[in-house]
């Protein structure tokens, strides 16, 4: 009888261990195993096509400085208040790499010329907890390019690093590193749209962002028509 109970105990321990392994495998596959160059769901994933502001509009972060990929400080005021601006904050240096951030980044790269033709700028932000380093962003961009077939040297899309989560903390979107968030500024620098994702997949689609930009009124230059 004791031997039978011992065998049951051993079977229970083995089953529990296997369940744990399967559980970790499932967590791993949520990202790492899910990312596949040939995965049609991954390639064709649909973000929110009718996104509207879903959070309180924050004070402008224009004076915050981030880093470009060369390690140079860049003030957001170099863009915000100069032209229509879309500020896209990814989840950042997550392990494994978030496939939805990779997909979102790639789509902004592919549509960047369309934003430029509208007179708008797109700033893609990659948050990290440490001081400036390219370690995580290089791996992230390499995977994005491999999975979506674009080349970094062929795009002018500004990619900025939020070291020590300064921008993330200012906007109040901290979770792990950051909640995926999108902000639109008009030409005067006013925030007209703010969207904070409720989960990993909850992000405005490219077309949704383009539609919001098209709806922005043109800001008068203040010049007087000489014929008036």
C-alpha positions in Angstrom: 0.0 0.0 0.0 2.8 2.4 0.9 4.6 1.5 -2.3 1.3 2.2 -4.3 1.0 5.6 -2.6 4.6 6.4 -3.3 4.1 5.6 -7.0 1.0 7.8 -7.1 3.0 10.6 -5.5 5.8 10.2 -8.1 3.3 10.2 -10.9 1.8 13.4 -9.5 5.1 15.1 -9.3 5.9 14.1 -12.9 2.6 15.4 -14.1 3.0 18.7 -12.3 6.5 19.1 -13.7 5.2 18.4 -17.2 2.4 20.9 -16.8 4.9 23.6 -15.7 7.0 22.9 -18.8 4.0 23.1 -21.0 2.9 26.3 -19.3 6.3 28.0 -19.9 6.3 26.7 -23.5 2.9 28.3 -24.0 4.2 31.6 -22.6 7.2 31.4 -24.8 5.1 30.7 -27.9 3.0 33.7 -27.2 5.8 35.7 -28.7 8.8 33.8 -29.8 7.0 30.8 -31.3 4.3 33.0 -32.7 6.6 35.1 -34.8 7.0 33.5 -38.2 7.9 34.9 -41.6 5.3 32.6 -43.1 2.5 33.0 -40.6 -0.4 34.6 -42.5 -2.1 35.8 -39.2 1.0 37.5 -38.2 1.5 39.1 -41.6 -2.1 40.2 -42.0 -2.9 41.1 -38.4 -5.6 43.8 -38.2 -5.2 46.6 -35.6 -8.1 48.9 -34.5 -9.6 50.5 -37.7 -12.0 52.8 -35.8 -9.7 54.0 -33.0 -10.9 57.1 -31.1 -9.2 58.9 -28.1 -9.6 56.6 -25.1 -7.7 58.4 -22.4 -7.3 61.9 -21.0 -5.2 64.1 -23.2 -1.8 64.6 -21.4 0.2 67.8 -21.3 2.5 68.1 -24.3 5.8 66.2 -23.9 7.5 68.5 -26.4 10.4 69.4 -24.1 11.4 65.8 -23.4 14.6 64.7 -25.0 15.1 61.2 -26.4 18.0 59.6 -28.3 18.3 58.8 -32.0 20.0 55.6 -33.1 23.4 57.4 -33.2 23.1 58.2 -29.5 22.4 61.9 -30.1 19.8 63.7 -28.0 16.7 64.8 -29.9 14.1 67.1 -28.4 10.5 66.3 -29.3 10.1 70.0 -29.8 12.2 69.6 -33.0 9.1 68.0 -34.5 6.1 68.8 -32.3 4.7 72.3 -33.1 6.5 72.4 -36.5 4.2 70.1 -38.4 1.5 67.5 -37.8 3.2 64.7 -35.8 2.3 61.2 -34.9 4.1 59.9 -31.8 4.0 56.1 -31.6 5.3 54.5 -28.4 6.0 50.7 -28.7 6.3 48.3 -25.7 10.0 48.6 -26.0 12.8 46.2 -25.0 10.7 43.2 -24.2 12.0 39.6 -24.1 11.1 37.9 -26.3 10.4 40.6 -28.9 6.7 41.6 -29.1 5.5 40.6 -32.6 2.7 43.2 -32.6 5.3 46.0 -32.0 7.3 44.5 -34.9 4.3 44.4 -37.2 3.3 48.0 -36.2 6.8 49.3 -36.8 7.0 47.7 -40.2 3.7 49.1 -41.3 4.8 52.6 -40.3 7.9 52.1 -42.3 6.0 51.0 -45.3 3.5 53.9 -45.2 6.0 56.5 -44.1 6.0 58.2 -47.6 2.2 58.6 -47.4 2.5 60.4 -44.0 5.2 62.7 -45.5 3.0 63.5 -48.5 0.4 64.7 -46.0 2.9 67.0 -44.4 3.1 64.9 -41.3 6.0 63.4 -39.3 6.0 60.0 -37.5 8.2 59.4 -34.5 8.5 55.8 -33.4 9.7 55.4 -29.8 11.4 52.4 -28.3 11.5 52.5 -24.5 14.3 51.0 -22.4 14.9 51.0 -18.7 18.6 51.6 -18.9 20.7 54.5 -20.1 21.2 54.7 -23.9 22.2 51.5 -25.6 21.5 50.0 -29.1 21.5 46.4 -28.0 17.8 45.8 -27.8 16.8 48.1 -30.7 19.2 46.5 -33.1 17.8 43.1 -32.5 14.2 44.4 -32.7 14.8 46.1 -36.0 16.7 43.1 -37.4 13.7 40.8 -36.6 11.2 43.3 -38.0 13.1 43.6 -41.3 13.5 39.9 -41.6 9.8 39.1 -41.0 8.4 42.0 -43.1 10.9 42.5 -45.9 12.1 46.1 -45.4 15.5 47.6 -45.1 16.4 50.2 -42.4 18.8 52.0 -44.7 15.9 52.6 -47.2 13.7 54.4 -44.7 13.9 57.9 -43.1 11.4 57.1 -40.4 12.8 58.6 -37.2 13.3 55.9 -34.6 13.9 57.3 -31.1 15.0 55.6 -27.8 13.3 56.6 -24.5 16.1 55.8 -22.1 15.2 55.2 -18.5 11.5 55.5 -19.5 11.4 59.2 -19.2 8.7 59.7 -21.8 6.8 56.7 -20.7 6.6 57.9 -17.1 5.7 61.4 -18.2 2.7 60.1 -20.2 1.7 57.7 -17.4 1.7 54.6 -19.7 4.1 52.4 -17.7 3.4 48.7 -17.7 6.3 46.2 -17.8 8.0 48.8 -19.9 5.2 50.6 -21.7 1.6 50.2 -22.9 1.5 50.6 -26.7 0.3 54.1 -27.3 -0.3 56.6 -30.1 -0.6 60.4 -30.0 -1.4 62.9 -32.7 -0.4 66.6 -32.6 -1.7 69.3 -34.9 0.7 71.8 -36.5 0.5 74.1 -33.5 1.6 71.3 -31.2 -1.7 70.6 -29.6 -2.6 67.0 -28.8 -5.7 66.1 -30.7 -5.7 62.3 -30.3 -4.5 59.9 -27.6 -4.9 56.2 -27.6 -3.4 53.8 -25.0 -3.7 50.1 -25.7 -5.7 48.0 -23.3 -3.7 44.9 -24.3 -0.8 43.9 -26.6 -2.8 44.0 -29.8 -4.9 47.1 -29.1 -3.4 49.8 -31.4 -4.8 52.1 -34.0 -4.5 50.9 -37.6 -2.4 52.9 -40.0 -5.6 54.0 -41.9 -7.2 55.1 -38.7 -4.2 57.4 -37.9 -4.2 58.7 -41.5 -8.0 59.5 -41.2 -7.4 61.5 -38.0 -4.6 63.4 -39.7 -6.8 64.2 -42.7 -9.5 65.6 -40.3 -7.1 68.1 -38.7 -7.9 71.7 -39.7 -5.1 73.5 -41.5 -3.4 76.0 -39.2 -3.4 79.6 -40.6 0.1 81.0 -41.2 -1.1 84.4 -40.0 -0.2 86.1 -43.3 -2.6 88.6 -44.7 -3.7 88.3 -48.3 -2.4 91.5 -50.0 -5.6 91.7 -52.2 -7.8 91.9 -49.2 
